[in-house]
Amino acid sequence: MRKRSGFTLVELSIVLIVIGLIIVIVLRGQGLIKNARISRQIRDFQGIQAAFYSYYDRFGMFPGDDSTAGVRWPGEVSGNGNGYIDPGEAPYVWSHMLKGGYVQGIPHGPFGGYIFGAMNFGTIYGFGNYVAGSGIPGNIAEQIDKKNDDGIYNTGFIQGSRPYGADTLTLYWKL
């Protein structure tokens, strides 16, 4: 009788099925991770917005723009009180919210950091304050916009710094 060396078709098919299952599990896991990062980005924006307006409800001014912050917390930098986060005030938004007890630390988003400012959101939403997430992949920014606004990069209360086909961009969320 001849001794065979090698694998039978049944053994090879079992190996191929196992490899296929591993690939499916890995791909599905990547999709779950991507969806979790998108959900976290949205929750971060919403949480920052809630803290921002809670500060306003208590002190009558927006964090960073608060003209009485230096009196309330000696040594703290006060804003000009004009209702908008001007470029010189943006670095103090976190500081005011931390001192007011509205955040426990400066969050780092799933894709990058957060910045504050004011810009024109178009004829419908007008000029207003924003929190922006930086380093967000274009396709993910588009999904966030579609899920929460109109899905168009340059209209609505969520806007991208450039078209969503870009590799990464800054996503502005109107406060």
ABEGO torsion letter per residue (X at the ends): XBBBBEBBAAAAAAAAAAAAAAAAAAAAAAAAAAAAAAAAAAAAAAAAAAAAAAAAAAAGBBBGABAAAAAABBGBBBBAGAGBBBAAAAAAAAAAAAAAGABABBBBBAAEBBBBEBBBAEAAAEBBBBBBBBGBBAAAAAAAAAAABAGBAABEABBBABBAABABBBBBBBX
